[in-house]
């Protein structure tokens, strides 16, 4: 006589699972997990990219405003010098002053600081 496996507690017959169905379910589960992880990654990358673009645009706007202000101050100082000197001398003096300031600031940036 063939012995039957005991019935579970709820008295339902055990489900006969075949390997191809189990492998298909496992593969589908893995694919769904990978797709959901890829979507999550895409969404998080999109959000961080939007934040970085926003920061870059803001920084560029600040730089543009500062450059405009510096040009206005430069023009004002040239016009002030032109009251007493010809144009070529006013531009020459201001250009020389800017070159000196740039050289000094570049040298100060490169020197190592000892604490």
C-alpha positions in Angstrom: 0.0 0.0 0.0 1.2 3.5 -0.9 1.6 5.8 2.1 0.2 9.3 1.7 1.9 12.3 3.3 0.0 13.7 6.3 -2.3 16.5 5.7 -1.4 20.0 7.0 -3.2 21.4 10.0 -5.9 23.1 7.9 -6.6 19.8 6.2 -5.8 21.0 2.6 -3.9 18.7 0.4 -0.3 19.8 -0.2 0.4 21.7 -3.4 2.5 19.7 -5.9 5.1 22.2 -7.1 7.1 21.5 -10.2 10.6 22.9 -10.6 10.0 24.9 -13.8 7.1 26.9 -12.1 9.2 27.6 -9.1 12.2 28.7 -11.2 9.9 31.0 -13.2 8.5 32.5 -10.1 11.9 33.1 -8.6 13.1 34.7 -11.9 10.1 36.9 -12.0 10.6 38.0 -8.4 14.3 38.8 -9.1 13.3 40.8 -12.2 10.7 42.8 -10.3 13.2 43.5 -7.6 15.8 44.7 -10.1 13.3 46.8 -11.9 12.1 48.5 -8.7 15.7 49.1 -7.6 16.6 50.6 -11.0 13.5 52.9 -10.8 14.5 54.0 -7.3 18.1 54.7 -8.5 16.8 56.7 -11.5 14.5 58.8 -9.3 17.2 59.5 -6.7 19.8 60.4 -9.4 17.2 62.7 -11.1 16.5 64.5 -7.8 20.2 65.0 -7.0 20.9 66.1 -10.6 18.2 68.7 -10.4 19.6 70.0 -7.1 23.1 70.2 -8.5 21.8 72.0 -11.6 19.9 74.5 -9.4 23.1 75.1 -7.4 25.2 75.6 -10.5 22.7 78.1 -12.0 22.5 80.0 -8.8 26.3 80.1 -8.5 26.6 81.3 -12.1 24.1 84.1 -11.5 26.1 85.2 -8.4 29.3 85.2 -10.4 27.7 87.2 -13.2 26.4 89.9 -10.8 29.9 90.1 -9.1 31.6 90.5 -12.5 29.2 93.2 -13.5 29.9 95.0 -10.2 33.6 94.7 -10.7 33.3 96.1 -14.2 31.3 99.0 -13.0 33.9 99.8 -10.3 36.6 99.5 -12.9 34.9 101.9 -15.3 34.2 104.4 -12.5 37.8 104.4 -11.5 38.9 104.9 -15.1 36.5 107.8 -15.5 37.8 109.3 -12.2 41.4 109.0 -13.4 40.4 110.6 -16.7 39.4 113.8 -15.0 43.1 114.4 -14.4 44.8 112.3 -17.1 44.3 111.4 -20.7 42.5 108.1 -21.5 45.6 106.1 -22.3 47.2 107.0 -19.0 44.0 106.2 -17.0 43.7 102.8 -18.6 47.5 102.2 -18.2 47.5 103.0 -14.5 44.4 100.9 -13.7 45.7 98.0 -15.8 49.0 98.0 -14.1 47.3 98.1 -10.7 45.1 95.1 -11.6 48.2 93.1 -12.8 50.0 93.8 -9.5 46.9 92.8 -7.4 46.6 89.6 -9.5 50.2 88.7 -9.1 50.2 89.3 -5.4 47.1 87.3 -4.8 48.3 84.4 -7.0 51.6 84.4 -5.0 49.7 84.5 -1.7 47.6 81.6 -2.8 50.5 79.4 -3.7 52.7 79.9 -0.6 52.2 77.1 2.0 51.0 78.2 5.4 52.9 76.9 8.4 51.0 76.7 11.6 
